[in-house]
Each structure stands twice: as structure tokens, then as C-alpha cells.
Amino acid sequence: MFEVNPDIVRSEQCAAAFQRMFWAFLFFLDFRLGFNNVHVDVLPDFIGWLMIASALTTILELSPVVTSLRTLAYWLVFLSLFDLIEFRIPMTQSGNVTTWISPTFFVGIISMILDILLIWKLCGLIMAMASSVNNATIWQRADFRRKLYIAFTVCLTIAVLISFALPPIVIVAVIVGLPTAIIVFCLMMGLMKGTANMCRGTLARMSR
């Protein structure tokens, strides 16, 4: 469990930081437009990571772990630039289904690992914050949702890898993966919003 400064938890700057992170998760949904083998990310990930990095900058005194979280966010800003414009190379074809690979596929794997690490530590920070103000609800949400986020990310990556050998898996991955992704990211947004409300709630009780 991370150490946190309860005074920062009970502050408007902390609430504002997590409110900003709430909006950041909108940019992590992967919607692309393009033609032929070139596709552009409509909701660029690097904007979301920049929003998280800037939000963390405002609460560096919250916990020693915030600095490392901000460093991870900046690394993800850099790596996500390679994924802004995707060039797809046909790999295998089965009937009408073609699997594709991007030249930056391995950069994406590194990004996924850093993404998982950041989310795990960020939710751990939220759990420590919740403990400091005796909020069991937020603690339980953070614990469950970080596990859900990581399980979804790993399963999606495995499905993509399997699709290279079994192209029809691509259809299943899209049908199941897209609505699941929307649900998972909405839950993460809800956690950021709940954390912001927790900060404002404790601040309100102190001001009475």
C-alpha cells in the first residue's frame, strides 16, 4: 500500500486532477478512420496520456509514487505517437478475412506493458487514498477495476496474436472486443469520477 498525504487527498486540486483523468480515458478508445492500408486514430492516445501526466503534476505531493506514475505517462505519450497513423501490412487471408500487422506492432506491445503498470499503480494509489479517508467503496472499485482492465488488455492482445494463425478470430475479437472495451473504459472513467467526488466529499465534511 502506498503512502499518501491525507491533506492532499482532501483538497480541490486532487479532485480536479482526477476529474481531468476522467476525461483522459475517452482518448484511449481505439476508433480509426482511413483508406487502403493507412488508418488514423480519431481519438489520439497521446492526448489522454498528456492529460494524465499534467494532472499528476498538480498532485506530486500526494504520494512518492506520483512521480513515477508521471514518468510512465510521459513514456506512453512518446510511444503512442508511433500509433497515431497506422500502416497495415497484410499477413494472412482465410476466405474473406485478412489479418494485418502494423510495423509498430512491437512498440504497441511495449506500450501495453507500460499501460498495465501505470493503471495497476494508479489504482493502487486510489486504494491508498480511499484507505486514508475510510472509503471502502472506492477501495473495492479500484481493486476490482484494475484487475478487470488488465485482464481485458491481456486477453485482447492474446486474441490479436492468435488471429495471425487463425484469421476468423479477428471477427470474434471485433464483435466481442469493441463493446467490452467501451464497458471497461467507462468503468475506469467512473472510478476517476468517483475518486474526484471522494476528494470533494471529504473536503466538504472538513469545511463544515
Phi, psi and omega in degrees: 000132181284151173278137179228157177268108183302330180293325178287322177304317182271054182220154178292328180295326178290317178299317181295324180297315180286333173295321177294322178292331174305311181289331182300324184293343175300326185279356180268353172287133188266091175246125184233144174237145179177186178214156185054240183249016182242124181228140182248136178287115182290326178245085187300128180301325186297332177293317178299317180292325176296320179295320178292317179299317181291324178294318180295328179300329183280349182231036181300333181279356181295316183197151176301334183287342183298323180298316179292326176296318179295321178298316177300318180297319179292323175298320180290329172302311181297310184293326182290342176297328180290343184257002183296314175244120186254126175256118185260135179248122179299135180249297181223160180222137177225105185066237179264005183256124178243132174266148184233158172224145178262144176302338181261023183303316183287332172296323177296324178296317178297318179299320180298318180296315179293323177300312179300316181297317181295314182296320179299315181287324179295316178293325175298322177296317179298321178298319178294321177297315180297321178296323184291338180242015176058046178251093184291329182296310180295322179301312182293321178298315181297319181295315181290316188287331175291324177292319178296315181300314182291319179298317179296314182298315180294316181296320179296318179296318178298319179298321178295317180295319179295327183297338177296325179269329181234085184308324180300340179299335180302317181297315179298317181298321180289314183297318182273320188292319185295307178296326178295318178300317180298317179297313182298315181290327175295322177295321178292321176297320177298324178293318178295319179295317179297323179293319177299317179294325177299315180297316181291326180294317179291326178295319181295320180295325180291330185278351180288000000 
